[in-house]
Amino acid sequence: MTKATIMLIKHDENTPLFYLSCPIEECKKKVVLDEQLNTWHCAKCLKNYTTCNARYILSMRIADNTVSEWATAFNDSGVTIMGMDANTLKQRRESQDPTLEFQFALATFVRYNFKIKAHEEMYQDEQRIKLTIQSAHPIDYVEESRLLIQKISQFSM
């Protein structure tokens, strides 16, 4: 677990905040609009659906005491960070809700306990480390204080 602060969540009009996924909860794969049938096609399930679900894919800058890095948060972490599901965010973005900017402001400069997965990938013939947020939990400052007091009391023998 890493304690870090969200410094920035990219959310301009060109930045994808979500992807449209299969409505079957076990699948979660991206769907493609079949314009002829006016349905959403899932390549994994090999079925067409009349609806789909939005799932988060947030690009954010996070920082701890030593460094700041870009990381990607997917749906479960995105719901925790944004305080709403991706379908709600999608509706608010499409309706150009002016309070959506405030929602992003509320989500920044908040500290979390992150579980982060790092892996290497090639991008334009360059090796890069990609960080993916596996989980995000708000810090329980009362519990953190209790643990620190216990650790300090061990040293004062």
Secondary structure per residue as TSV (DSSP state, phi and psi in degrees):
chain	resnum	aa	ss	phi	psi
A	1	M	-	360.0	139.7
A	2	T	E	-123.5	129.7
A	3	K	E	-86.6	122.3
A	4	A	E	-147.7	160.9
A	5	T	E	-110.8	137.4
A	6	I	E	-77.2	117.8
A	7	M	E	-92.6	-33.4
A	8	L	E	-159.1	138.9
A	9	I	E	-118.2	117.3
A	10	K	-	-65.3	125.7
A	11	H	-	-149.0	26.2
A	12	D	S	-69.2	171.2
A	13	E	T	-64.0	-19.5
A	14	N	T	-92.4	-6.2
A	15	T	S	-95.4	123.4
A	16	P	-	-70.7	130.9
A	17	L	-	-102.3	-14.8
A	18	F	E	-155.6	166.5
A	19	Y	E	-126.8	157.6
A	20	L	E	-91.4	126.3
A	21	S	E	-121.0	166.5
A	22	C	-	-57.6	137.0
A	23	P	S	-72.4	-11.0
A	24	I	S	-76.9	119.6
A	25	E	T	-59.0	-34.0
A	26	E	T	-74.8	-18.7
A	27	C	T	-86.1	-65.5
A	28	K	-	64.9	11.1
A	29	K	-	-81.2	157.3
A	30	K	B	-65.6	141.3
A	31	V	E	-111.5	157.9
A	32	V	E	-123.5	137.2
A	33	L	E	-71.3	124.9
A	34	D	E	-95.0	99.8
A	35	E	T	-67.3	-28.3
A	36	Q	T	-67.7	-41.5
A	37	L	T	-95.2	-9.0
A	38	N	T	55.3	44.8
A	39	T	E	-134.2	169.5
A	40	W	E	-101.6	127.3
A	41	H	E	-104.2	129.5
A	42	C	E	-103.4	119.3
A	43	A	T	-71.1	-25.5
A	44	K	T	-77.3	-49.3
A	45	C	T	-78.0	-19.3
A	46	L	T	58.3	41.0
A	47	K	E	-134.0	159.9
A	48	N	E	-107.2	143.3
A	49	Y	E	-130.7	149.7
A	50	T	S	-81.0	-19.9
A	51	T	-	-128.9	168.1
A	52	C	-	-146.8	168.3
A	53	N	E	-113.4	142.6
A	54	A	E	-86.4	138.0
A	55	R	E	-130.9	138.0
A	56	Y	E	-64.2	145.6
A	57	I	E	-147.1	79.8
A	58	L	E	-93.3	131.2
A	59	S	E	-100.4	123.5
A	60	M	E	-142.5	155.6
A	61	R	E	-99.4	122.1
A	62	I	E	-119.7	151.5
A	63	A	E	-139.9	139.1
A	64	D	-	-109.5	-158.1
A	65	N	S	-73.7	-12.0
A	66	T	S	-115.9	-32.2
A	67	V	-	-154.9	159.2
A	68	S	E	-121.5	143.2
A	69	E	E	-142.1	157.9
A	70	W	E	-83.5	139.4
A	71	A	E	-142.1	159.4
A	72	T	E	-114.7	132.6
A	73	A	E	-114.0	129.6
A	74	F	E	-97.0	-163.3
A	75	N	H	-57.1	-54.6
A	76	D	H	-61.7	-44.6
A	77	S	H	-68.1	-37.7
A	78	G	H	-61.5	-39.3
A	79	V	H	-63.2	-43.5
A	80	T	H	-62.4	-45.4
A	81	I	H	-70.6	-44.4
A	82	M	H	-86.4	-19.2
A	83	G	S	75.5	17.5
A	84	M	S	-158.6	159.0
A	85	D	-	-79.1	165.6
A	86	A	H	-68.6	-28.9
A	87	N	H	-63.5	-40.3
A	88	T	H	-65.6	-44.0
A	89	L	H	-61.7	-42.1
A	90	K	H	-58.4	-46.9
A	91	Q	H	-62.3	-43.3
A	92	R	H	-66.7	-37.3
A	93	R	H	-68.9	-42.9
A	94	E	H	-65.9	-32.7
A	95	S	T	-87.2	3.9
A	96	Q	T	53.3	46.6
A	97	D	-	-61.7	119.7
A	98	P	T	-68.3	-18.3
A	99	T	T	-82.6	-5.6
A	100	L	H	-63.6	-36.7
A	101	E	H	-60.0	-38.9
A	102	F	H	-64.1	-36.7
A	103	Q	H	-62.2	-39.2
A	104	F	H	-69.2	-36.5
A	105	A	H	-63.2	-38.8
A	106	L	H	-65.1	-30.3
A	107	A	H	-82.5	-15.6
A	108	T	T	-92.1	157.5
A	109	F	T	60.3	32.8
A	110	V	-	-111.4	137.1
A	111	R	E	-96.9	137.1
A	112	Y	E	-133.1	160.0
A	113	N	E	-91.2	111.2
A	114	F	E	-103.5	140.1
A	115	K	E	-103.0	119.7
A	116	I	E	-121.6	137.0
A	117	K	E	-107.9	131.3
A	118	A	E	-115.3	136.3
A	119	H	E	-147.7	153.1
A	120	E	E	-86.8	145.7
A	121	E	E	-146.3	158.0
A	122	M	E	-94.0	131.2
A	123	Y	E	-138.8	117.1
A	124	Q	T	50.1	52.2
A	125	D	T	58.9	27.0
A	126	E	E	-130.1	133.0
A	127	Q	E	-75.9	127.9
A	128	R	E	-132.4	155.0
A	129	I	E	-98.1	127.1
A	130	K	E	-109.5	128.9
A	131	L	E	-104.8	130.7
A	132	T	E	-122.9	127.7
A	133	I	E	-79.9	116.8
A	134	Q	E	-81.8	-38.2
A	135	S	E	-154.3	153.8
A	136	A	E	-134.9	123.4
A	137	H	E	-125.2	128.1
A	138	P	E	-58.3	144.3
A	139	I	-	-75.8	129.9
A	140	D	-	-91.5	97.0
A	141	Y	H	-66.6	-30.2
A	142	V	H	-65.7	-47.2
A	143	E	H	-66.6	-40.9
A	144	E	H	-59.4	-42.7
A	145	S	H	-64.1	-42.1
A	146	R	H	-59.8	-44.6
A	147	L	H	-64.4	-40.7
A	148	L	H	-65.2	-39.7
A	149	I	H	-62.5	-41.4
A	150	Q	H	-61.6	-43.0
A	151	K	H	-65.9	-41.0
A	152	I	H	-65.6	-40.4
A	153	S	H	-65.8	-24.4
A	154	Q	H	-67.9	-29.5
A	155	F	H	-85.1	-16.7
A	156	S	-	-98.7	43.8
A	157	M	-	-87.3	360.0
